[in-house]
Amino acid sequence: MKMIDLRSDTVTQPTEEMRQAMSSAVVGDDVYEDDPTVARLQEKAAEITGFEDALFVPSGTMANQLAIMTHTKRGDEIILGYNSHIAVHEVGAAAILSNVSYRTVRNSDDTISGRDVEEAVRASDIHYPDTGLLCLENALSNGTVVSLEKMKDAYTAAKRHGLPVFLDGARLFNAAEYLKVSPKEITRYCDSAMFCLSKGLCSPVGSMLCGDTVFIKKARKYRKLLGGGMRQAGILAACGLISLEKMTKRLYVDHENAQYLADKLAALPYISLDREAVHINIIFFKVTQPDFDHDRFAEHLRKNNIKINGADNGMYRFVTHNNISRNDIDYVVDVVKSYINEVN
């Protein structure tokens, strides 16, 4: 029986078209910048996001860290969300690699406003670090999408203080699909941005870092420093081109499936789920049943060929993607329902 994997959209399998493209990709040595397939991918990424240039890198975390390294100097402080991916899920890399500290903004919705930026920017004082960068996210790690108005508000405040703005757009195309705008409409409110090819876009490896020519030239050197210089990387870039040309156009299916799953789960007893917070392909919910055994629940699902992450402070995250169908969702809901009824 098929294993239904709801842990993340990073578990997506490359499509058959991607596998064929990998086998026939024209390649070169990308450290020498002579891989034509990588060059095409970088040109396409820059064009879609409205930047001058782009860089193909192995992972989203590397893209984020390259941006921080490139924008800041040693000893700077960066402004970012308290629950942002950079702050929570990247092993404190910015402190190690860029020697910067974090000034986190903590709001109930995880967004950053212009007022937040104004309050976070350090005054010119001998006791304070210099504020070097504002890091935004869209879509957010909590699965919601930030409005263009709020992005503009934060960006404008940063510019009043001469700050560069970087966008962690790991799920940029999901955000664009939710807002019904082009990615360029989102990236106009940042000076550099990244997005992942290996999440809902089904590529097996890779992310794109986008910015102006000077920024990318500097980031390319840092990529080499981190060991991210790849050789015949066109084999992977071939998948990235399919991600951009085709997989971005089907994300609405994942969003619709997430809405469908959320509706089904919300109808079950002991499930607490905020339907208004389901913007893209990510669903968060809690099981409110007294003395609920989270470990036993996860094990029950695994025995029924469903993979999930464990609860985080009682909160579960289910993620829809290209390998999740409506029939899969119906099956998952039936298994969850039967378990809750069994232990009730």
Salt bridges, closest charged atoms under 4 A:
ASP5 OD2 - ARG7 NH2 2.58
ASP9 OD1 - ARG171 NH2 2.78
GLU17 OE2 - LYS246 NZ 2.76
ASP29 OD1 - ARG231 NH1 3.18
ASP30 OD2 - ARG223 NH2 3.28
GLU33 OE2 - ARG220 NE 3.60
ASP76 OD1 - LYS73 NZ 2.71
GLU77 OE1 - ARG122 NE 2.74
GLU90 OE2 - HIS85 ND1 2.70
ASP109 OD2 - LYS150 NZ 3.95
GLU118 OE2 - ARG160 NH2 2.86
GLU118 OE1 - HIS161 NE2 2.65
GLU119 OE2 - ARG115 NE 3.21
ASP125 OD1 - HIS127 ND1 2.70
ASP130 OD2 - LYS73 NZ 3.00
GLU177 OE2 - LYS180 NZ 2.48
GLU185 OE1 - ARG188 NH1 3.35
ASP191 OD2 - LYS159 NZ 2.73
ASP254 OD1 - ARG250 NH2 2.65
ASP263 OD1 - ARG275 NE 2.41
ASP328 OD2 - LYS2 NZ 2.43
GLU342 OE2 - ARG296 NH2 3.34
